[in-house]
Amino acid sequence: MTKTILITGSTDGIGLETAKALSAAGHRILLHGRSGHKLADAKTVLDTIPGHGPVKIYVADLSDMAAVEALAVAVTARHDRIDVLINNAGVFAVPDARTAAGLDIRFAVNSIAPYLLTRRLLPLLGQSARVVNLSSAAQSPVDLDALAGNVHLSDSAAYGQSKLALTMWSRSLAQATGPDGPMIVAVNPGSFLGTKMVREAYGSKGNDVGIGVDILVRAALSEEFADASGLYFDNDSDQFARPHPDALDPRKCEQLIHALDAILRLLASGTKSDC
């Protein structure tokens, strides 16, 4: 059965390689990126794959929540269902770590944007759909003031906290939607894969990106993940594993969801203040 699969951050790295693998299997791929030029190039790559499925492109800057809202509207206008949403887009080290709204861009892109996009696309994500969130082995306790943009963090601290925030809301949203909602899973695709992010952050060639592609394809399609909602998969050990303890703490997860919702309400109202 042909599936409609939206992959954020799919103009290069693990996102593009995963798109290529899924397109080669005949699935309909919705490519997302910040650059229309890079998206056009990525679409050209997919269109040359033998047996490829249809390819659509969507431009949006995920550091801007208004753009995320617009992305959800655009996808909803063109598709009546999404079978798989892979929240792959992520950032680590950037020249300017603050967004125009005053958020840390790591939290904005890695945590808040995928939360908002997933929530907005829930009407298109039925019981058989899947949401695959790219987490990391680097998970550290979330400072809610930093999440709201009120505390400046180092690149590594912001990244680790943003990935734990993603893992926490993945579990919470899975529990909230229950059996009527999609399967939502957080996946560490593998440490130090040879992506642009790793090369720029660590000056390292990194490990084979194919390691991450394989697990994302499995999470998107295989029966192995059919009942994985709310769980965390660690590809470094190739098994479902316990995430950071905070992701298993109902009180801390509830506080995080409250903070995320408060931030989104303030951004929607055009206000920026302490959350």
Backbone as CSV, one residue per row, in Angstrom:
resi,resn,N_x,N_y,N_z,CA_x,CA_y,CA_z,C_x,C_y,C_z
1,MET,0.826,-1.192,0.000,0.000,0.000,0.000,0.874,1.261,0.000
2,THR,0.609,2.174,-0.908,1.364,3.411,-0.987,0.993,4.323,0.184
3,LYS,2.004,4.823,0.878,1.781,5.700,2.016,2.217,7.125,1.690
4,THR,1.556,8.068,2.329,1.929,9.472,2.215,2.790,9.815,3.417
5,ILE,4.040,10.229,3.152,5.032,10.389,4.211,5.634,11.795,4.157
6,LEU,5.456,12.543,5.239,6.035,13.881,5.358,7.300,13.795,6.197
7,ILE,8.405,14.308,5.643,9.693,14.283,6.332,10.205,15.707,6.439
8,THR,10.330,16.214,7.653,10.870,17.563,7.811,12.390,17.516,7.714
9,GLY,12.959,18.617,7.254,14.411,18.684,7.126,14.950,17.649,6.164
10,SER,14.346,17.557,4.977,14.689,16.463,4.066,15.411,16.914,2.806
11,THR,16.180,18.007,2.909,16.951,18.448,1.747,18.384,17.931,1.766
12,ASP,18.816,17.342,2.874,20.158,16.761,2.934,20.221,15.778,4.097
13,GLY,21.377,15.171,4.274,21.616,14.291,5.407,20.665,13.116,5.523
14,ILE,20.393,12.742,6.769,19.559,11.577,7.031,18.133,11.777,6.516
15,GLY,17.660,13.021,6.502,16.317,13.291,6.001,16.189,12.972,4.529
16,LEU,17.143,13.460,3.722,17.116,13.205,2.282,17.331,11.726,1.989
17,GLU,18.268,11.104,2.691,18.546,9.686,2.434,17.347,8.811,2.801
18,THR,16.638,9.178,3.864,15.430,8.439,4.234,14.344,8.655,3.189
19,ALA,14.217,9.883,2.702,13.250,10.174,1.647,13.541,9.344,0.397
20,LYS,14.819,9.225,0.054,15.200,8.435,-1.124,14.823,6.969,-0.946
21,ALA,15.082,6.437,0.241,14.771,5.028,0.499,13.272,4.773,0.433
22,LEU,12.482,5.658,1.008,11.030,5.475,1.019,10.414,5.751,-0.344
23,SER,10.993,6.698,-1.080,10.513,6.978,-2.431,10.794,5.806,-3.351
24,ALA,11.950,5.175,-3.189,12.309,4.023,-4.014,11.337,2.870,-3.815
25,ALA,10.678,2.836,-2.650,9.677,1.797,-2.372,8.304,2.191,-2.911
26,GLY,8.216,3.336,-3.590,6.976,3.747,-4.236,6.062,4.640,-3.417
27,HIS,6.515,5.062,-2.231,5.655,5.874,-1.373,5.634,7.334,-1.827
28,ARG,4.547,8.009,-1.499,4.381,9.427,-1.806,5.141,10.234,-0.757
29,ILE,6.109,11.023,-1.187,6.971,11.733,-0.255,6.681,13.227,-0.288
30,LEU,6.482,13.798,0.897,6.333,15.231,1.052,7.627,15.746,1.659
31,LEU,8.426,16.416,0.829,9.709,16.948,1.260,9.520,18.313,1.911
32,HIS,10.232,18.546,2.993,10.194,19.857,3.640,11.608,20.394,3.807
33,GLY,11.746,21.704,3.640,13.017,22.366,3.899,12.829,23.860,4.011
34,ARG,13.901,24.570,4.359,13.842,26.032,4.468,14.086,26.713,3.130
35,SER,14.803,26.030,2.240,15.217,26.628,0.981,14.458,26.015,-0.195
36,GLY,13.777,26.861,-0.952,13.092,26.373,-2.135,14.049,25.791,-3.144
37,HIS,15.241,26.386,-3.270,16.246,25.889,-4.208,16.706,24.482,-3.824
38,LYS,17.012,24.288,-2.536,17.451,22.964,-2.088,16.330,21.938,-2.216
39,LEU,15.106,22.361,-1.968,13.972,21.450,-2.121,13.809,21.016,-3.568
40,ALA,13.973,21.954,-4.486,13.876,21.610,-5.909,14.955,20.610,-6.296
41,ASP,16.163,20.815,-5.771,17.250,19.869,-6.041,16.937,18.492,-5.466
42,ALA,16.392,18.467,-4.240,16.052,17.191,-3.601,14.957,16.466,-4.391
43,LYS,13.982,17.212,-4.858,12.911,16.611,-5.657,13.466,16.014,-6.940
44,THR,14.406,16.709,-7.559,15.041,16.189,-8.780,15.731,14.864,-8.501
45,VAL,16.402,14.787,-7.350,17.075,13.535,-6.966,16.060,12.401,-6.843
46,LEU,14.962,12.647,-6.145,13.944,11.609,-5.950,13.276,11.230,-7.259
47,ASP,13.077,12.213,-8.133,12.388,11.951,-9.400,13.214,11.088,-10.342
48,THR,14.504,10.941,-10.073,15.355,10.108,-10.926,15.462,8.675,-10.407
49,ILE,14.858,8.394,-9.249,14.928,7.048,-8.672,13.944,6.127,-9.394
50,PRO,14.404,4.991,-9.890,13.483,4.059,-10.555,12.355,3.624,-9.620
51,GLY,11.123,3.681,-10.113,9.987,3.245,-9.322,9.574,4.213,-8.234
52,HIS,10.063,5.439,-8.286,9.767,6.401,-7.224,8.284,6.761,-7.198
53,GLY,7.821,7.143,-6.015,6.458,7.608,-5.870,6.373,9.093,-6.132
54,PRO,5.172,9.659,-6.061,4.990,11.103,-6.253,5.746,11.897,-5.186
55,VAL,6.209,13.081,-5.565,6.971,13.925,-4.650,6.386,15.334,-4.641
56,LYS,6.101,15.850,-3.450,5.654,17.221,-3.274,6.655,17.939,-2.376
57,ILE,6.745,19.261,-2.534,7.693,20.016,-1.718,6.980,21.114,-0.932
58,TYR,7.492,21.373,0.268,6.937,22.382,1.166,8.066,23.186,1.794
59,VAL,7.986,24.499,1.663,9.001,25.395,2.222,8.488,25.987,3.527
60,ALA,9.304,25.905,4.571,8.932,26.525,5.852,10.158,26.614,6.743
61,ASP,10.289,27.731,7.427,11.346,27.922,8.418,10.785,27.495,9.775
62,LEU,11.256,26.370,10.278,10.687,25.823,11.509,11.108,26.579,12.770
63,SER,11.946,27.594,12.623,12.251,28.433,13.786,11.165,29.480,13.998
64,ASP,10.256,29.599,13.030,9.156,30.567,13.061,7.844,29.798,13.193
65,MET,7.176,29.925,14.347,5.978,29.123,14.568,4.826,29.510,13.641
66,ALA,4.821,30.757,13.158,3.804,31.146,12.171,4.023,30.369,10.877
67,ALA,5.285,30.137,10.522,5.597,29.356,9.331,5.211,27.888,9.531
68,VAL,5.351,27.396,10.750,4.930,26.024,11.050,3.416,25.897,10.888
69,GLU,2.700,26.873,11.401,1.237,26.890,11.234,0.876,26.895,9.743
70,ALA,1.573,27.718,8.969,1.305,27.801,7.534,1.626,26.489,6.839
71,LEU,2.677,25.816,7.276,3.027,24.517,6.716,1.907,23.515,6.953
72,ALA,1.390,23.483,8.171,0.294,22.558,8.486,-0.932,22.858,7.640
73,VAL,-1.231,24.135,7.438,-2.374,24.527,6.613,-2.166,24.080,5.169
74,ALA,-0.957,24.281,4.648,-0.663,23.912,3.263,-0.761,22.398,3.052
75,VAL,-0.228,21.639,3.996,-0.293,20.177,3.887,-1.740,19.708,3.970
76,THR,-2.501,20.269,4.883,-3.900,19.890,5.065,-4.733,20.218,3.820
77,ALA,-4.392,21.312,3.143,-5.140,21.725,1.958,-4.938,20.765,0.792
78,ARG,-3.786,20.071,0.776,-3.462,19.224,-0.381,-3.609,17.738,-0.103
79,HIS,-3.777,17.351,1.155,-3.821,15.930,1.486,-4.903,15.674,2.534
80,ASP,-5.633,14.590,2.353,-6.666,14.260,3.336,-6.163,13.306,4.403
81,ARG,-4.929,12.816,4.233,-4.344,11.962,5.268,-2.822,12.003,5.163
82,ILE,-2.187,11.805,6.298,-0.744,11.596,6.380,-0.551,10.256,7.075
83,ASP,0.138,9.348,6.427,0.359,8.020,7.016,1.559,8.003,7.953
84,VAL,2.582,8.786,7.602,3.785,8.845,8.435,4.297,10.282,8.457
85,LEU,4.536,10.785,9.656,5.199,12.080,9.845,6.533,11.806,10.526
86,ILE,7.622,12.157,9.851,8.944,11.998,10.437,9.483,13.388,10.770
87,ASN,9.509,13.711,12.061,10.026,15.000,12.514,11.543,14.889,12.637
88,ASN,12.199,15.139,11.517,13.643,14.946,11.406,14.434,16.244,11.569
89,ALA,13.859,17.383,11.188,14.611,18.636,11.181,15.204,18.933,12.548
90,GLY,16.452,19.361,12.550,17.098,19.694,13.815,18.304,20.586,13.595
91,VAL,18.660,21.346,14.634,19.840,22.203,14.572,20.647,22.037,15.857
92,PHE,21.930,22.332,15.737,22.832,22.233,16.897,23.581,23.545,17.087
93,ALA,24.593,23.788,16.265,25.382,25.011,16.364,25.010,25.946,15.217
94,VAL,24.655,27.179,15.547,24.262,28.165,14.535,24.900,29.513,14.880
95,PRO,25.091,30.377,13.880,25.711,31.687,14.157,24.896,32.531,15.136
96,ASP,23.577,32.486,15.005,22.704,33.251,15.890,21.701,32.289,16.516
97,ALA,21.819,32.069,17.803,21.001,31.064,18.480,19.629,31.569,18.889
98,ARG,19.317,32.852,18.626,18.019,33.395,19.022,17.132,33.581,17.808
99,THR,15.871,33.203,17.945,14.907,33.444,16.878,14.370,34.867,16.989
100,ALA,13.635,35.292,15.966,13.059,36.641,15.990,12.108,36.818,17.165
101,ALA,11.506,35.715,17.624,10.577,35.766,18.762,11.288,35.662,20.100
102,GLY,12.626,35.506,20.070,13.391,35.463,21.310,13.616,34.088,21.884
103,LEU,13.267,33.046,21.139,13.488,31.673,21.600,14.886,31.214,21.234
104,ASP,15.376,30.209,21.961,16.597,29.509,21.554,16.227,28.658,20.347
105,ILE,16.981,28.802,19.267,16.612,28.142,18.020,16.640,26.619,18.146
106,ARG,17.474,26.082,19.051,17.498,24.620,19.251,16.175,24.128,19.815
107,PHE,15.643,24.842,20.796,14.326,24.480,21.321,13.246,24.715,20.275
108,ALA,13.346,25.833,19.550,12.318,26.164,18.561,12.201,25.089,17.491
109,VAL,13.327,24.716,16.889,13.312,23.758,15.769,13.222,22.312,16.248
110,ASN,13.949,21.985,17.305,14.049,20.586,17.734,12.892,20.117,18.603
111,SER,12.217,21.055,19.287,11.183,20.661,20.248,9.819,21.278,19.956
112,ILE,9.792,22.612,19.846,8.516,23.315,19.771,7.859,23.147,18.410
113,ALA,8.613,23.324,17.339,8.041,23.205,15.989,7.455,21.816,15.719
114,PRO,8.176,20.730,16.023,7.567,19.418,15.779,6.346,19.145,16.646
115,TYR,6.330,19.693,17.867,5.153,19.568,18.729,3.962,20.263,18.083
116,LEU,4.170,21.497,17.637,3.094,22.251,17.000,2.634,21.587,15.710
117,LEU,3.579,21.187,14.864,3.217,20.559,13.587,2.436,19.272,13.809
118,THR,2.893,18.460,14.736,2.193,17.196,15.019,0.780,17.463,15.522
119,ARG,0.648,18.409,16.435,-0.684,18.727,16.954,-1.612,19.207,15.832
120,ARG,-1.100,20.042,14.965,-1.932,20.586,13.890,-2.307,19.516,12.857
121,LEU,-1.451,18.528,12.687,-1.718,17.496,11.683,-2.456,16.277,12.242
122,LEU,-2.778,16.292,13.528,-3.469,15.144,14.124,-4.752,14.746,13.381
123,PRO,-5.549,15.709,12.863,-6.747,15.302,12.121,-6.442,14.461,10.879
124,LEU,-5.211,14.562,10.367,-4.817,13.785,9.192,-4.126,12.481,9.580
125,LEU,-3.800,12.355,10.856,-3.043,11.196,11.346,-3.999,10.245,12.064
126,GLY,-4.461,9.230,11.366,-5.415,8.292,11.939,-4.767,7.250,12.825
127,GLN,-5.578,6.272,13.227,-5.093,5.223,14.134,-3.950,4.412,13.559
128,SER,-3.905,4.273,12.244,-2.853,3.482,11.616,-1.628,4.314,11.251
129,ALA,-1.686,5.623,11.500,-0.577,6.508,11.144,0.543,6.422,12.175
130,ARG,1.698,6.973,11.791,2.855,6.956,12.682,3.538,8.312,12.701
131,VAL,3.980,8.704,13.885,4.797,9.902,14.057,6.139,9.441,14.614
132,VAL,7.193,9.699,13.862,8.539,9.284,14.259,9.344,10.540,14.571
133,ASN,9.689,10.715,15.838,10.416,11.904,16.278,11.886,11.576,16.502
134,LEU,12.769,12.335,15.843,14.191,12.066,15.982,14.728,12.655,17.276
135,SER,15.007,11.786,18.213,15.580,12.163,19.491,17.097,11.999,19.406
136,SER,17.720,11.735,20.521,19.174,11.619,20.577,19.568,10.911,21.856
137,ALA,20.776,10.342,21.856,21.319,9.797,23.101,21.672,10.932,24.048
138,ALA,21.855,12.138,23.488,22.176,13.320,24.301,20.884,13.918,24.830
139,GLN,20.500,13.526,26.034,19.292,14.031,26.679,19.665,14.563,28.065
140,SER,19.273,15.793,28.330,19.577,16.371,29.644,18.364,17.136,30.155
141,PRO,18.226,17.256,31.491,17.037,17.866,32.096,16.701,19.234,31.501
142,VAL,15.420,19.449,31.256,14.956,20.651,30.580,14.755,21.790,31.577
143,ASP,15.419,22.904,31.307,15.209,24.135,32.057,14.052,24.858,31.364
144,LEU,12.896,24.928,32.018,11.720,25.517,31.385,11.910,27.005,31.083
145,ASP,12.752,27.690,31.833,13.063,29.080,31.524,13.872,29.172,30.229
146,ALA,14.759,28.206,30.020,15.522,28.177,28.769,14.608,27.834,27.601
147,LEU,13.682,26.929,27.816,12.698,26.571,26.788,11.926,27.809,26.349
148,ALA,11.591,28.679,27.294,10.833,29.889,27.001,11.701,31.017,26.455
149,GLY,13.011,30.777,26.361,13.897,31.787,25.801,14.464,32.758,26.798
150,ASN,14.341,32.452,28.086,14.765,33.395,29.119,16.136,33.092,29.711
151,VAL,16.756,31.987,29.261,18.086,31.603,29.736,18.935,31.213,28.527
152,HIS,20.150,31.725,28.483,21.056,31.400,27.386,21.848,30.135,27.746
153,LEU,21.928,29.198,26.804,22.625,27.940,27.018,23.707,27.734,25.963
154,SER,24.666,26.883,26.272,25.660,26.484,25.279,24.987,25.625,24.214
155,ASP,25.672,25.434,23.095,25.118,24.612,22.019,24.765,23.214,22.504
156,SER,25.698,22.582,23.200,25.475,21.194,23.633,24.370,21.108,24.674
157,ALA,24.311,22.075,25.588,23.267,22.048,26.614,21.896,22.255,25.991
158,ALA,21.785,23.213,25.084,20.501,23.470,24.435,20.058,22.277,23.602
159,TYR,20.992,21.667,22.907,20.654,20.503,22.069,20.163,19.342,22.932
160,GLY,20.913,19.014,23.984,20.529,17.902,24.851,19.187,18.126,25.523
161,GLN,18.937,19.351,25.954,17.648,19.651,26.578,16.513,19.614,25.552
162,SER,16.777,20.113,24.352,15.727,20.110,23.324,15.337,18.698,22.922
163,LYS,16.302,17.797,22.912,16.002,16.417,22.525,15.261,15.662,23.635
164,LEU,15.560,16.000,24.895,14.771,15.399,25.967,13.353,15.962,25.937
165,ALA,13.212,17.254,25.669,11.871,17.848,25.578,11.056,17.147,24.500
166,LEU,11.685,16.864,23.365,11.019,16.139,22.277,10.586,14.749,22.730
167,THR,11.469,14.064,23.443,11.170,12.720,23.923,10.036,12.747,24.943
168,MET,10.022,13.754,25.790,8.981,13.875,26.817,7.607,14.136,26.203
169,TRP,7.541,15.084,25.245,6.218,15.351,24.690,5.759,14.223,23.777
170,SER,6.697,13.479,23.209,6.312,12.312,22.405,5.528,11.321,23.258
171,ARG,6.048,11.048,24.431,5.385,10.115,25.344,4.054,10.675,25.834
172,SER,4.050,11.955,26.210,2.833,12.565,26.733,1.731,12.624,25.683
173,LEU,2.072,13.003,24.460,1.060,13.094,23.411,0.548,11.712,23.031
174,ALA,1.419,10.731,23.044,0.988,9.364,22.765,-0.023,8.894,23.802
175,GLN,0.234,9.223,25.061,-0.693,8.843,26.126,-2.000,9.615,26.031
176,ALA,-1.915,10.884,25.628,-3.113,11.717,25.544,-4.025,11.296,24.399
177,THR,-3.453,10.944,23.263,-4.263,10.537,22.111,-4.717,9.088,22.229
178,GLY,-3.944,8.265,22.912,-4.337,6.883,23.177,-4.556,6.056,21.919
179,PRO,-5.416,5.043,22.008,-5.624,4.133,20.874,-6.314,4.789,19.684
180,ASP,-6.917,5.935,19.880,-7.574,6.625,18.768,-6.606,7.461,17.938
181,GLY,-5.397,7.644,18.457,-4.419,8.477,17.763,-3.345,7.655,17.080
182,PRO,-2.402,8.334,16.444,-1.321,7.632,15.752,-0.307,7.039,16.722
183,MET,0.514,6.145,16.215,1.654,5.659,16.971,2.697,6.779,16.991
184,ILE,3.129,7.181,18.175,4.124,8.239,18.315,5.330,7.673,19.047
185,VAL,6.485,7.704,18.413,7.683,7.121,19.007,8.851,8.079,18.852
186,ALA,9.708,8.116,19.874,10.951,8.889,19.820,12.087,7.920,19.502
187,VAL,12.931,8.291,18.561,13.995,7.406,18.096,15.338,8.121,18.099
188,ASN,16.316,7.539,18.773,17.700,7.959,18.599,18.215,7.204,17.380
189,PRO,18.435,7.879,16.242,18.806,7.149,15.023,20.225,6.614,15.030
190,GLY,21.006,7.042,16.011,22.394,6.605,16.098,23.279,7.794,16.424
191,SER,24.278,7.565,17.233,25.149,8.667,17.649,26.224,8.961,16.609
192,PHE,26.477,10.246,16.430,27.546,10.731,15.556,27.462,10.170,14.134
193,LEU,26.258,10.206,13.577,26.114,9.831,12.176,26.710,10.928,11.301
194,GLY,27.151,10.560,10.132,27.875,11.491,9.258,27.005,12.507,8.571
195,THR,26.297,13.318,9.352,25.434,14.365,8.813,26.168,15.702,8.808
196,LYS,25.582,16.678,8.122,26.135,18.025,8.105,26.237,18.579,9.518
197,MET,25.229,18.294,10.353,25.236,18.777,11.730,26.447,18.266,12.497
198,VAL,26.723,16.985,12.381,27.854,16.383,13.096,29.174,16.915,12.560
199,ARG,29.278,17.038,11.248,30.521,17.540,10.660,30.813,18.962,11.120
200,GLU,29.779,19.811,11.129,29.981,21.203,11.518,30.209,21.349,13.017
201,ALA,29.536,20.514,13.804,29.641,20.647,15.263,30.922,20.036,15.814
202,TYR,31.343,18.905,15.217,32.473,18.179,15.798,33.668,18.036,14.865
203,GLY,33.531,18.474,13.614,34.629,18.331,12.666,34.963,16.885,12.384
204,SER,33.950,16.018,12.508,34.143,14.581,12.330,33.364,14.078,11.131
205,LYS,33.928,13.123,10.420,33.239,12.503,9.287,31.990,11.782,9.748
206,GLY,32.038,11.193,10.924,30.873,10.523,11.489,30.652,9.126,10.953
207,ASN,29.683,8.457,11.531,29.353,7.098,11.142,28.417,7.083,9.936
208,ASP,28.231,5.925,9.351,27.417,5.748,8.156,25.985,6.227,8.389
209,VAL,25.539,7.191,7.594,24.179,7.711,7.717,23.152,6.609,7.486
210,GLY,23.522,5.596,6.725,22.614,4.482,6.455,22.112,3.791,7.708
211,ILE,22.890,3.883,8.794,22.465,3.303,10.074,21.173,3.978,10.527
212,GLY,21.141,5.293,10.403,19.948,6.032,10.794,18.804,5.859,9.826
213,VAL,19.110,5.805,8.537,18.067,5.608,7.522,17.335,4.301,7.773
214,ASP,18.086,3.257,8.052,17.485,1.935,8.267,16.472,1.958,9.403
215,ILE,16.832,2.584,10.526,15.906,2.562,11.663,14.702,3.454,11.417
216,LEU,14.886,4.543,10.681,13.740,5.407,10.396,12.755,4.728,9.454
217,VAL,13.268,3.983,8.490,12.382,3.220,7.596,11.646,2.148,8.387
218,ARG,12.345,1.487,9.296,11.703,0.479,10.142,10.622,1.111,11.005
219,ALA,10.938,2.243,11.611,9.958,2.911,12.470,8.745,3.371,11.672
220,ALA,8.958,3.750,10.436,7.870,4.247,9.594,6.966,3.137,9.082
221,LEU,7.537,1.948,8.842,6.789,0.936,8.102,6.656,-0.436,8.764
222,SER,7.604,-0.822,9.598,7.641,-2.217,10.038,6.671,-2.519,11.176
223,GLU,6.275,-3.788,11.258,5.411,-4.248,12.344,6.105,-4.144,13.696
224,GLU,7.406,-4.133,13.681,8.199,-4.009,14.904,7.785,-2.779,15.720
225,PHE,7.309,-1.727,15.035,6.952,-0.480,15.698,5.438,-0.265,15.781
226,ALA,4.669,-1.277,15.420,3.213,-1.115,15.390,2.640,-0.742,16.757
227,ASP,3.223,-1.268,17.826,2.723,-1.019,19.180,3.722,-0.229,20.016
228,ALA,4.481,0.648,19.356,5.576,1.352,20.036,5.180,2.722,20.565
229,SER,3.891,3.062,20.514,3.496,4.421,20.882,3.896,4.755,22.314
230,GLY,4.544,5.908,22.463,4.988,6.360,23.772,6.349,5.846,24.181
231,LEU,6.953,5.022,23.347,8.234,4.418,23.692,9.409,5.198,23.092
232,TYR,10.602,4.778,23.505,11.854,5.367,23.017,12.715,4.246,22.473
233,PHE,13.198,4.419,21.243,14.070,3.417,20.632,15.471,3.973,20.520
234,ASP,16.432,3.226,21.077,17.835,3.631,21.047,18.562,2.802,20.001
235,ASN,18.897,3.409,18.870,19.534,2.651,17.789,20.993,2.350,18.069
236,ASP,21.578,2.997,19.080,22.941,2.642,19.459,22.981,1.220,20.009
237,SER,21.889,0.811,20.649,21.805,-0.561,21.186,20.807,-1.413,20.397
238,ASP,20.175,-0.808,19.359,19.196,-1.477,18.501,18.079,-2.118,19.302
239,GLN,17.506,-1.346,20.210,16.403,-1.871,21.006,15.606,-0.730,21.648
240,PHE,14.369,-1.039,22.035,13.605,-0.102,22.838,14.277,-0.019,24.199
241,ALA,14.414,1.193,24.712,15.181,1.392,25.940,14.513,2.450,26.798
242,ARG,15.025,2.601,28.008,14.523,3.645,28.894,15.163,4.968,28.480
243,PRO,14.346,6.008,28.267,14.912,7.331,27.995,15.424,7.940,29.293
244,HIS,15.788,9.189,29.253,16.148,9.905,30.472,14.989,9.778,31.460
245,PRO,15.277,9.618,32.760,14.206,9.436,33.757,13.129,10.505,33.720
246,ASP,13.476,11.728,33.345,12.475,12.794,33.312,11.358,12.500,32.310
247,ALA,11.666,11.742,31.258,10.650,11.407,30.263,9.634,10.406,30.804
248,LEU,9.955,9.793,31.933,9.059,8.818,32.563,8.373,9.402,33.793
249,ASP,8.617,10.680,34.048,8.050,11.349,35.215,6.796,12.111,34.791
250,PRO,5.594,11.643,35.157,4.351,12.290,34.713,4.276,13.764,35.087
251,ARG,4.757,14.120,36.271,4.684,15.514,36.715,5.553,16.405,35.842
252,LYS,6.768,15.976,35.573,7.670,16.784,34.752,7.174,16.866,33.305
253,CYS,6.603,15.781,32.814,6.052,15.809,31.453,4.864,16.757,31.373
254,GLU,4.032,16.755,32.408,2.883,17.660,32.434,3.354,19.114,32.472
255,GLN,4.381,19.394,33.247,4.926,20.748,33.318,5.480,21.180,31.960
256,LEU,6.128,20.259,31.272,6.678,20.574,29.957,5.562,20.897,28.964
257,ILE,4.524,20.068,28.929,3.407,20.307,28.018,2.761,21.655,28.315
258,HIS,2.589,21.955,29.592,2.011,23.244,29.987,2.886,24.385,29.472
259,ALA,4.205,24.231,29.599,5.124,25.281,29.144,5.080,25.429,27.626
260,LEU,5.050,24.325,26.907,4.963,24.380,25.449,3.690,25.088,25.005
261,ASP,2.577,24.716,25.605,1.298,25.337,25.244,1.288,26.821,25.572
262,ALA,1.896,27.189,26.696,1.952,28.600,27.087,2.786,29.406,26.092
263,ILE,3.912,28.850,25.676,4.763,29.522,24.687,4.005,29.728,23.386
264,LEU,3.304,28.709,22.931,2.575,28.808,21.669,1.429,29.809,21.755
265,ARG,0.772,29.872,22.899,-0.298,30.864,23.069,0.265,32.285,23.003
266,LEU,1.394,32.488,23.665,1.999,33.822,23.650,2.477,34.212,22.256
267,LEU,3.057,33.269,21.548,3.525,33.563,20.186,2.335,33.859,19.276
268,ALA,1.253,33.123,19.449,0.070,33.340,18.618,-0.559,34.702,18.882
269,SER,-0.401,35.189,20.115,-0.973,36.490,20.471,-0.048,37.646,20.133
270,GLY,1.162,37.295,19.680,2.129,38.326,19.350,2.882,38.856,20.542
271,THR,2.781,38.146,21.668,3.427,38.568,22.909,4.612,37.669,23.200
272,LYS,5.650,38.193,23.767,6.790,37.387,24.211,7.134,37.793,25.632
273,SER,6.947,36.874,26.577,7.302,37.174,27.965,7.654,35.873,28.658
274,ASP,7.947,35.951,29.943,8.313,34.759,30.696,7.176,33.748,30.643
275,CYS,7.550,32.455,30.440,6.554,31.394,30.423,6.720,30.541,31.650
